[in-house]
């Protein structure tokens, strides 16, 4: 008996949003990229990207001469098997592109075993960030210092700033950084901010912090430099905590 090929296929860019809150998956309009032409007996593992990449179905291909291929024995999983489940159980990560899986039987065995492991697709609990009462308490205790109008991690101006609670510490971050912070192996706010921080032109350090201008409504943390009440749009916006140099991190925003 010939061992079937096992093809991993990812949903194409522009896929519809998957409802992660209820666990319901919609395949309407979703396109898949296959790494090879489908042959009779192939097994296709479908991976889709919600907040995380996960296997959402496994199907066997039927292809008769002169006829289009179709699925038989399709196994829609009762819940997605997230990539973190593979990592924790096997030390292997799901490929990031559509490929023919080597040792396909091993992959299928892992999927069959891990489909019963209780690992939710949004792997880490982000409910605290959506708890209006907790967020409001954090805002009052923070006295408005955290919300600078920029993402606390990448410093871009987000369309919507998400409150992020790490214990009682409050930050406002963009969509992409919020997803990164809640990744199962995600960094802290400070670590992600350091990753995005510009390089100090004097000493080359990335240990920089944004300068606070204006009149803060309350006490300012010791490590936040105060730039005064006069805001110069062409002046320095970052301060290096290694050598103390103040510098401009990038081009001036133009309205």
C-alpha positions in Angstrom: 0.0 0.0 0.0 1.4 3.3 -1.1 1.7 6.0 1.6 -0.4 9.0 0.6 1.2 12.4 0.1 0.3 14.9 2.9 -0.1 18.5 1.6 -0.3 21.4 4.0 -2.2 24.3 2.5 -2.6 27.8 3.9 -5.5 30.1 3.4 -4.6 32.9 0.9 -4.2 36.5 1.9 -7.4 38.4 2.3 -9.1 35.4 3.9 -12.3 36.2 5.9 -12.1 36.9 9.5 -12.5 33.8 11.7 -14.8 34.2 14.6 -12.5 33.2 17.4 -14.9 34.3 20.2 -17.4 31.5 19.4 -15.1 29.1 17.7 -17.2 29.2 14.5 -15.3 29.0 11.3 -16.4 30.4 8.0 -14.9 29.1 4.8 -17.0 31.4 2.5 -14.7 33.0 0.0 -11.6 31.5 1.5 -8.9 30.6 -1.0 -6.2 28.0 -0.6 -2.8 27.7 -2.1 -1.7 24.1 -2.8 1.9 23.2 -3.1 1.3 20.6 -5.9 -1.4 19.4 -8.2 -3.9 17.3 -6.3 -3.8 13.6 -6.9 -6.1 10.8 -6.0 -5.4 9.7 -2.4 -3.7 12.8 -1.3 -4.4 14.0 2.2 -4.8 17.8 2.6 -4.2 19.5 5.9 -5.8 23.0 5.9 -4.2 25.7 8.0 -5.9 29.1 8.6 -4.7 32.1 10.4 -6.8 33.8 13.0 -5.0 35.3 15.9 -2.7 32.3 15.5 -2.1 29.7 12.8 -4.1 26.5 13.3 -5.1 23.3 11.5 -8.8 23.6 10.8 -9.5 20.5 8.7 -8.1 17.3 7.2 -9.5 15.9 4.0 -8.7 13.1 1.5 -8.7 13.9 -2.2 -10.6 11.8 -4.8 -9.5 12.4 -8.4 -10.9 10.3 -11.3 -9.5 10.5 -14.9 -11.2 13.4 -16.7 -13.0 14.6 -13.6 -12.2 17.5 -11.2 -10.7 16.6 -7.8 -13.0 16.7 -4.8 -12.8 15.8 -1.1 -14.0 12.5 0.4 -13.9 11.6 4.1 -13.4 15.2 5.1 -12.7 15.6 8.8 -13.7 19.0 10.0 -12.1 19.2 13.4 -14.4 19.8 16.4 -12.0 22.6 17.3 -8.8 24.0 15.6 -5.5 22.5 16.5 -3.2 25.6 17.1 0.4 25.6 16.2 1.4 26.0 19.8 -0.1 22.6 20.5 2.4 21.1 18.0 5.3 23.0 19.5 4.6 22.0 23.0 4.0 18.3 22.2 6.5 17.7 19.4 9.0 20.6 19.3 8.0 21.1 15.7 6.2 24.2 14.4 3.7 24.3 11.5 5.4 25.4 8.3 4.6 29.0 7.4 3.9 28.2 3.8 2.1 25.6 1.8 4.3 22.5 1.5 4.3 18.7 0.9 4.9 17.4 4.4 7.7 14.9 4.8 6.9 12.1 7.2 3.2 12.8 6.5 2.0 9.8 8.6 3.7 11.3 11.6 2.0 14.7 11.1 -1.4 13.1 10.7 -0.8 11.0 13.9 0.0 14.2 15.8 -3.1 15.9 14.5 -5.3 13.0 15.5 -3.7 12.9 19.0 -3.6 16.7 19.6 -7.2 17.3 18.4 -8.3 16.2 21.9 -5.9 18.5 23.8 -7.7 21.4 25.4 -5.6 24.2 24.0 -7.8 27.2 22.8 -6.9 28.9 19.6 -6.5 32.3 21.2 -3.8 30.7 23.3 -3.5 33.3 26.0 -6.3 34.8 27.9 -6.8 38.4 26.9 -10.0 38.9 28.8 -8.4 41.4 31.2 -7.8 43.8 28.3 -11.5 43.8 27.5 -12.7 44.1 31.1 -14.1 47.6 31.1 -14.1 47.9 34.9 -10.4 46.8 35.2 -9.3 49.1 32.4 -11.2 52.1 33.9 -9.5 51.5 37.3 -6.1 51.3 35.5 -6.8 54.5 33.6 -7.7 56.4 36.8 -4.6 55.1 38.6 -2.4 55.9 35.6 -3.8 59.5 35.4 -3.6 59.5 31.7 0.2 59.2 31.5 0.1 55.9 29.4 -2.0 57.2 26.5 0.4 59.3 24.4 -1.5 58.9 21.2 1.1 56.4 19.9 1.5 52.7 20.4 3.6 52.0 23.5 5.5 49.4 21.5 6.0 50.4 17.9 5.3 54.1 18.5 3.0 54.3 15.4 -0.2 56.3 15.6 -2.9 53.5 15.6 -6.4 53.9 14.2 -7.6 52.3 17.4 -5.5 52.1 20.5 -6.1 48.9 22.6 -5.7 49.1 26.4 -3.3 46.3 27.4 -3.1 45.2 31.1 0.0 43.4 32.3 -1.1 42.9 35.9 -2.0 46.4 37.0 0.3 48.1 34.5 -1.5 49.9 31.6 -0.3 50.5 28.1 -2.1 51.5 24.9 -1.0 49.5 21.8 -1.9 49.0 18.2 -3.6 45.8 16.8 -0.4 44.2 15.6 1.5 44.8 18.8 -1.5 43.6 20.9 -1.5 40.3 19.1 2.2 40.0 19.5 2.0 40.6 23.3 -0.6 37.8 23.6 1.3 35.3 21.6 2.1 32.2 23.7 5.8 33.1 23.5 5.2 36.8 23.3 7.5 39.5 24.8 6.7 42.0 27.5 5.6 45.6 26.6 9.1 46.8 27.6 10.8 44.1 25.5 8.7 44.8 22.4 9.2 48.6 22.8 12.9 48.0 23.0 12.8 45.9 19.8 11.1 48.8 18.0 13.1 51.5 19.6 15.3 53.6 17.4 19.1 53.5 17.7 20.7 56.3 19.6 22.9 58.2 17.1 25.5 58.9 19.8 26.1 55.5 21.4 24.2 53.0 19.3 22.0 51.8 22.2 18.3 50.9 21.7 17.5 51.6 25.3 15.5 54.7 24.5 12.3 56.2 26.0 9.9 58.8 24.6 10.2 62.3 25.9 7.0 63.6 27.5 6.0 67.1 26.5 3.2 69.3 27.9 1.6 69.3 31.4 1.1 65.8 32.6 -2.0 65.5 34.9 -0.2 63.6 37.6 3.2 62.2 38.7 5.5 61.0 36.0 7.6 57.8 36.3 11.2 58.4 37.2 12.5 57.0 33.9 10.3 59.3 31.7 12.1 62.4 30.6 10.2 65.7 30.7 10.5 68.0 27.6 8.7 71.0 29.0 5.5 72.8 28.0 6.7 74.1 24.6 6.3 71.4 21.9 8.7 71.7 19.0 7.5 69.4 16.2 11.0 69.3 14.8 12.8 68.8 18.1 13.9 65.6 19.9 11.3 63.0 20.8 13.4 60.2 22.3 16.0 60.1 25.1 18.7 57.5 25.4 18.8 55.9 28.8 22.4 54.7 28.2 24.1 57.9 27.5 21.4 60.5 28.1 21.4 61.9 24.5 18.1 63.4 23.3 17.4 62.9 19.6 14.8 62.8 16.8 13.7 59.2 16.0 12.4 59.8 12.5 11.0 62.2 10.0 8.6 64.8 11.2 4.9 63.9 10.9 3.1 66.0 8.2 -0.6 66.5 8.6 
